[in-house]
């Protein structure tokens, strides 16, 4: 018997839950300036790429704010620009941008108002789809 074809995926949404979404949404809208794709009242979904999204929602039954073990990596070719922007906005950053040679990525970490760990990251691996610069930069 032949295995059925794998259905196509059209995009991706990662949902984060906030105890106080009204205090959290301004971080994503005013500090990170992510474009709002959809406001569902209790949940706002922001575009992070052509078909990738980040949803920030209020806690509700069955969903809780639990940042432990979660890392959201936002991909950019301008890690240093984002670092400067967040510094200017007085966001606590966990360290300067660094090249992680094990994974050949360049980036830095910071936290949102709920304690979720976020990262601005650039893949330097030539095997990463769409990477034309490869590991030419350091």
C-alpha positions in Angstrom: 0.0 0.0 0.0 1.3 3.5 -0.9 1.6 6.0 1.8 -0.6 9.1 1.2 1.1 12.3 0.2 2.1 14.7 2.9 -0.3 17.7 2.8 1.2 21.1 2.3 1.7 23.5 5.2 0.8 27.2 4.6 2.6 28.8 7.5 3.3 28.7 11.2 2.0 30.4 14.4 3.7 30.2 17.8 1.4 31.2 20.7 2.7 32.7 23.9 0.4 33.2 26.9 0.5 36.3 29.1 -1.1 36.8 32.5 -1.6 40.5 31.5 -1.8 40.7 27.7 -2.8 44.4 27.9 0.7 45.1 29.4 2.4 42.7 27.0 1.0 43.7 23.6 2.7 47.2 23.6 6.1 45.4 23.8 5.4 43.5 20.6 3.6 46.4 18.9 5.7 49.5 20.0 9.1 48.1 20.9 9.5 45.3 18.4 7.0 46.9 16.0 5.7 43.6 14.7 2.9 44.1 12.2 -0.5 43.1 13.7 -2.0 40.4 11.4 -5.1 39.7 13.4 -6.7 41.0 16.7 -9.0 38.3 18.1 -9.7 40.3 21.3 -8.0 37.9 23.8 -5.2 37.1 21.4 -3.2 39.2 18.9 -1.3 37.6 16.1 1.8 39.4 14.7 3.5 38.7 11.4 7.2 37.7 11.8 7.8 36.6 8.2 5.9 36.0 5.0 4.0 33.0 6.5 5.2 32.9 10.1 3.4 34.5 13.0 3.7 35.0 16.8 0.5 35.1 18.8 0.3 36.7 22.2 -2.8 35.7 24.1 -4.3 36.1 27.5 -4.3 33.2 29.9 -7.5 31.1 29.8 -8.6 27.7 31.0 -6.2 25.1 29.6 -3.6 27.7 28.7 -1.1 29.4 31.0 1.9 31.6 30.9 4.9 29.3 31.2 8.1 30.7 29.7 10.3 27.9 31.1 12.0 26.1 28.2 10.6 28.4 25.5 12.9 30.2 23.0 11.5 32.2 20.2 14.1 33.0 17.5 13.3 35.9 15.2 15.4 35.7 12.1 17.1 38.8 10.7 20.1 39.8 8.6 20.5 42.8 10.9 21.2 41.4 14.4 23.4 44.4 15.3 20.6 46.8 14.2 18.1 45.1 16.4 20.6 45.1 19.3 21.0 48.8 19.0 17.3 49.4 18.8 16.5 47.3 21.9 19.3 49.0 23.8 17.8 52.4 22.9 14.4 51.2 24.1 16.1 50.3 27.5 15.2 46.6 27.0 17.3 44.3 29.3 19.5 42.2 26.9 21.2 39.1 28.2 24.4 39.9 26.4 25.9 41.4 23.2 25.5 39.6 19.9 27.8 36.7 19.5 28.7 34.1 16.9 27.7 30.6 18.3 30.2 28.5 16.3 28.6 25.2 17.2 25.5 26.1 15.3 27.0 28.9 13.0 24.5 31.4 14.1 24.9 35.0 15.2 22.5 36.5 17.7 21.5 37.8 21.1 18.8 37.0 23.7 16.4 39.2 25.6 13.0 38.6 27.4 9.5 39.8 26.9 7.5 41.3 29.8 6.3 37.7 30.7 9.8 36.3 30.9 9.7 34.5 27.5 13.2 34.2 26.1 13.5 35.8 22.6 16.4 35.9 20.3 17.3 37.9 17.2 19.4 35.5 15.1 21.1 35.2 11.8 21.9 31.8 10.4 25.4 31.9 8.9 25.3 28.3 7.7 25.3 28.1 3.9 22.9 25.1 4.2 20.2 27.4 5.6 17.6 28.0 2.9 18.0 31.4 1.3 21.4 32.1 2.9 23.6 33.7 0.3 26.2 35.2 2.7 27.1 32.0 4.4 29.8 32.2 7.0 31.6 35.1 5.4 30.9 37.4 8.3 32.1 37.1 11.8 
